[in-house]
Amino acid sequence: MSQLGDRPLYESDLDPDPLVLLRRWFEDATAHDVSEPNAAALASATPDGRPSLRMVLTKGVDERGIVFFTNYGSRKAGELDANPRAAILFHWPALGRQVRVEGPVSRVERAETEAYAHSRSRASQLSALVSPQSRPVEGRDWLERRVAELDEEHPGELPVSDDWGGYRLSPEAWEFWQHRPNRLHDRFRYLPEASAWRIERLGP
């Protein structure tokens, strides 16, 4: 583990606002050349409680919550629409840190989806248009052929499919975890209390 994960994490190191602390830890991960520090494990579940998990790239973090994008026909989207609650885990092993966030999810506004879609590379936009995510396809040749066809059909700006868009997780609970020797880790949980957050230390 790095020095970040070997030194104590005290209450005085925290911020009253968990979003501020998350941004600070993002900056630390970026400064230490962590590959894709915005990558996170996203957990969802069916209405009867069957869980599933996958990695996503978060694309926005602000006072409203944490945003990620997907195909609305995917398994994750089906679960999030039917049971609109989720959990996200950021894990930076090189720093000995992780952050857990839990809360309800909702679809982002269409304008936000379109703005993000058009900010992506053309190749990524074509992949999003072509992929029937989570559903069977004929083979890789079919995917590559469809990408080439769409690229030719739309020489200018690419359309944004109605079947693709974002979700926002609105945090109801946060947990910040930092590695310590001998598994005596530091853990702090943020829970809402009136107009602020209550912070409590948890056992490792």
Kinemage of the C-alpha trace (Angstrom):
@kinemage 1
@onewidth
@group {chain A} dominant
@subgroup {mainchain}
@vectorlist {calphas} color= white
{ca met a 1} P 0.000 0.000 0.000
{ca ser a 2} L 1.060 3.594 -0.521
{ca gln a 3} L 1.825 6.006 2.272
{ca leu a 4} L -1.692 7.412 1.925
{ca gly a 5} L -3.114 4.098 3.027
{ca asp a 6} L -0.632 3.541 5.850
{ca arg a 7} L -1.180 6.704 7.844
{ca pro a 8} L -4.152 7.197 10.176
{ca leu a 9} L -7.378 8.802 9.012
{ca tyr a 10} L -8.728 10.990 11.797
{ca glu a 11} L -11.963 12.892 12.183
{ca ser a 12} L -9.961 16.088 11.668
{ca asp a 13} L -8.960 14.826 8.193
{ca leu a 14} L -12.577 14.663 7.078
{ca asp a 15} L -14.859 17.363 5.689
{ca pro a 16} L -18.411 18.009 6.928
{ca asp a 17} L -19.510 17.522 3.306
{ca pro a 18} L -18.789 14.027 1.902
{ca leu a 19} L -18.814 15.387 -1.656
{ca val a 20} L -15.866 17.641 -0.802
{ca leu a 21} L -13.986 14.681 0.650
{ca leu a 22} L -14.753 12.510 -2.387
{ca arg a 23} L -13.407 15.202 -4.709
{ca arg a 24} L -10.273 15.469 -2.572
{ca trp a 25} L -9.736 11.712 -2.814
{ca phe a 26} L -10.336 11.858 -6.582
{ca glu a 27} L -7.584 14.469 -6.790
{ca asp a 28} L -5.242 12.240 -4.770
{ca ala a 29} L -5.969 9.299 -7.081
{ca thr a 30} L -5.290 11.429 -10.148
{ca ala a 31} L -2.062 12.797 -8.635
{ca his a 32} L -0.873 9.234 -8.041
{ca asp a 33} L -1.598 8.232 -11.659
{ca val a 34} L -4.418 5.835 -10.806
{ca ser a 35} L -5.842 4.491 -14.055
{ca glu a 36} L -9.438 5.697 -14.525
{ca pro a 37} L -10.048 6.889 -10.940
{ca asn a 38} L -13.705 7.441 -11.891
{ca ala a 39} L -14.254 3.696 -12.439
{ca ala a 40} L -16.657 2.179 -9.928
{ca ala a 41} L -18.497 -1.039 -9.189
{ca leu a 42} L -22.253 -0.513 -9.510
{ca ala a 43} L -24.629 -2.836 -7.658
{ca ser a 44} L -28.304 -3.140 -8.529
{ca ala a 45} L -31.001 -5.679 -7.725
{ca thr a 46} L -34.302 -6.983 -9.047
{ca pro a 47} L -37.484 -6.212 -7.083
{ca asp a 48} L -37.246 -9.682 -5.488
{ca gly a 49} L -33.713 -8.994 -4.293
{ca arg a 50} L -31.492 -10.757 -6.839
{ca pro a 51} L -28.306 -8.671 -7.012
{ca ser a 52} L -25.962 -8.012 -9.904
{ca leu a 53} L -22.717 -6.090 -10.157
{ca arg a 54} L -20.594 -4.519 -12.900
{ca met a 55} L -17.959 -1.833 -13.450
{ca val a 56} L -19.011 1.535 -14.850
{ca leu a 57} L -17.268 4.840 -15.518
{ca thr a 58} L -18.885 7.641 -13.544
{ca lys a 59} L -19.189 10.803 -15.617
{ca gly a 60} L -20.361 13.444 -13.197
{ca val a 61} L -20.237 14.094 -9.455
{ca asp a 62} L -21.929 17.135 -7.939
{ca glu a 63} L -24.415 18.183 -5.256
{ca arg a 64} L -27.184 16.296 -7.068
{ca gly a 65} L -25.354 12.959 -7.084
{ca ile a 66} L -23.200 10.624 -9.148
{ca val a 67} L -23.948 10.129 -12.859
{ca phe a 68} L -23.220 7.208 -15.180
{ca phe a 69} L -24.529 6.296 -18.625
{ca thr a 70} L -25.790 3.078 -20.169
{ca asn a 71} L -28.150 1.518 -22.702
{ca tyr a 72} L -31.692 1.686 -21.336
{ca gly a 73} L -32.262 -1.829 -22.683
{ca ser a 74} L -29.416 -3.286 -20.632
{ca arg a 75} L -29.804 -5.538 -17.640
{ca lys a 76} L -28.622 -2.829 -15.257
{ca ala a 77} L -31.151 -0.345 -16.632
{ca gly a 78} L -33.974 -2.861 -16.330
{ca glu a 79} L -33.091 -3.479 -12.713
{ca leu a 80} L -32.655 0.210 -11.903
{ca asp a 81} L -36.008 1.090 -13.459
{ca ala a 82} L -37.809 -1.710 -11.615
{ca asn a 83} L -35.982 -1.210 -8.312
{ca pro a 84} L -34.565 2.343 -8.363
{ca arg a 85} L -31.909 1.992 -5.704
{ca ala a 86} L -28.203 1.272 -6.144
{ca ala a 87} L -24.795 1.251 -4.506
{ca ile a 88} L -21.485 2.408 -5.978
{ca leu a 89} L -17.982 1.479 -4.844
{ca phe a 90} L -14.835 3.378 -5.795
{ca his a 91} L -11.697 1.362 -5.018
{ca trp a 92} L -8.151 2.667 -5.365
{ca pro a 93} L -5.865 -0.173 -4.187
{ca ala a 94} L -2.677 1.803 -4.827
{ca leu a 95} L -3.858 4.380 -2.293
{ca gly a 96} L -5.414 1.899 0.123
{ca arg a 97} L -8.767 3.656 -0.118
{ca gln a 98} L -12.344 2.985 -1.065
{ca val a 99} L -15.615 4.920 -0.985
{ca arg a 100} L -19.106 3.414 -0.847
{ca val a 101} L -22.204 5.404 -1.787
{ca glu a 102} L -25.834 4.263 -1.539
{ca gly a 103} L -29.110 5.842 -2.540
{ca pro a 104} L -32.012 6.098 -4.986
{ca val a 105} L -31.423 6.469 -8.725
{ca ser a 106} L -33.311 8.300 -11.458
{ca arg a 107} L -32.797 8.967 -15.149
{ca val a 108} L -31.076 12.227 -16.011
{ca glu a 109} L -32.705 14.825 -18.234
{ca arg a 110} L -32.499 14.170 -21.980
{ca ala a 111} L -30.516 17.371 -22.551
{ca glu a 112} L -27.835 16.162 -20.136
{ca thr a 113} L -27.620 12.814 -21.927
{ca glu a 114} L -27.279 14.460 -25.338
{ca ala a 115} L -24.629 16.906 -24.118
{ca tyr a 116} L -22.520 14.093 -22.716
{ca ala a 117} L -23.055 11.855 -25.771
{ca his a 118} L -21.794 14.530 -28.147
{ca ser a 119} L -18.726 15.114 -25.956
{ca arg a 120} L -17.554 11.533 -26.550
{ca ser a 121} L -15.275 10.415 -29.352
{ca arg a 122} L -17.002 9.482 -32.604
{ca ala a 123} L -15.896 5.859 -32.170
{ca ser a 124} L -17.494 5.664 -28.718
{ca gln a 125} L -20.703 7.232 -30.001
{ca leu a 126} L -20.869 4.673 -32.816
{ca ser a 127} L -20.340 1.807 -30.365
{ca ala a 128} L -23.174 3.090 -28.178
{ca leu a 129} L -25.493 3.346 -31.173
{ca val a 130} L -24.685 -0.143 -32.423
{ca ser a 131} L -24.648 -2.166 -29.211
{ca pro a 132} L -27.838 -3.872 -28.000
{ca gln a 133} L -26.188 -4.021 -24.592
{ca ser a 134} L -26.596 -7.190 -22.522
{ca arg a 135} L -28.491 -8.918 -25.361
{ca pro a 136} L -27.217 -11.643 -27.731
{ca val a 137} L -25.595 -10.595 -31.031
{ca glu a 138} L -24.636 -12.612 -34.114
{ca gly a 139} L -20.908 -12.074 -33.614
{ca arg a 140} L -18.161 -9.469 -33.634
{ca asp a 141} L -18.307 -9.253 -37.424
{ca trp a 142} L -21.919 -8.096 -37.153
{ca leu a 143} L -20.978 -5.373 -34.631
{ca glu a 144} L -18.095 -4.095 -36.763
{ca arg a 145} L -20.239 -4.148 -39.910
{ca arg a 146} L -22.977 -2.129 -38.194
{ca val a 147} L -20.410 0.427 -36.966
{ca ala a 148} L -19.121 0.866 -40.531
{ca glu a 149} L -22.666 1.206 -41.897
{ca leu a 150} L -23.679 3.827 -39.340
{ca asp a 151} L -20.450 5.736 -39.840
{ca glu a 152} L -21.265 5.963 -43.564
{ca glu a 153} L -24.927 6.818 -42.992
{ca his a 154} L -24.087 9.720 -40.660
{ca pro a 155} L -20.999 11.585 -41.949
{ca gly a 156} L -21.836 14.561 -39.738
{ca glu a 157} L -23.103 14.675 -36.170
{ca leu a 158} L -24.322 11.316 -34.909
{ca pro a 159} L -27.815 10.914 -33.453
{ca val a 160} L -28.307 9.922 -29.821
{ca ser a 161} L -30.504 6.880 -29.439
{ca asp a 162} L -33.588 7.137 -27.242
{ca asp a 163} L -32.432 3.806 -25.799
{ca trp a 164} L -29.259 5.318 -24.327
{ca gly a 165} L -28.879 7.735 -21.438
{ca gly a 166} L -27.806 8.496 -17.924
{ca tyr a 167} L -28.765 7.714 -14.364
{ca arg a 168} L -28.032 9.741 -11.255
{ca leu a 169} L -27.514 8.137 -7.852
{ca ser a 170} L -28.560 10.575 -5.114
{ca pro a 171} L -26.496 9.718 -2.024
{ca glu a 172} L -28.292 8.796 1.178
{ca ala a 173} L -25.238 7.244 2.822
{ca trp a 174} L -21.475 7.461 2.282
{ca glu a 175} L -18.622 5.426 3.688
{ca phe a 176} L -14.928 6.330 3.449
{ca trp a 177} L -12.431 3.521 4.121
{ca gln a 178} L -8.673 3.765 4.434
{ca his a 179} L -6.245 0.894 4.837
{ca arg a 180} L -4.219 0.524 8.008
{ca pro a 181} L -1.680 -2.151 9.006
{ca asn a 182} L -2.897 -5.345 10.680
{ca arg a 183} L -6.400 -4.814 9.259
{ca leu a 184} L -7.200 -2.104 11.835
{ca his a 185} L -8.615 0.036 9.042
{ca asp a 186} L -10.217 3.465 9.387
{ca arg a 187} L -13.888 3.694 8.381
{ca phe a 188} L -16.233 6.669 8.557
{ca arg a 189} L -19.902 6.749 7.608
{ca tyr a 190} L -21.905 9.843 6.666
{ca leu a 191} L -25.656 9.749 7.262
{ca pro a 192} L -28.161 12.575 6.665
{ca glu a 193} L -29.259 14.540 9.706
{ca ala a 194} L -31.477 17.599 9.299
{ca ser a 195} L -29.680 19.829 6.776
{ca ala a 196} L -26.220 18.359 7.397
{ca trp a 197} L -24.438 14.998 7.638
{ca arg a 198} L -23.768 12.995 10.803
{ca ile a 199} L -20.320 11.375 10.794
{ca glu a 200} L -19.569 8.218 12.761
{ca arg a 201} L -16.514 6.012 12.958
{ca leu a 202} L -17.140 2.325 12.238
{ca gly a 203} L -15.204 -0.691 13.391
{ca pro a 204} L -12.922 -2.099 10.710
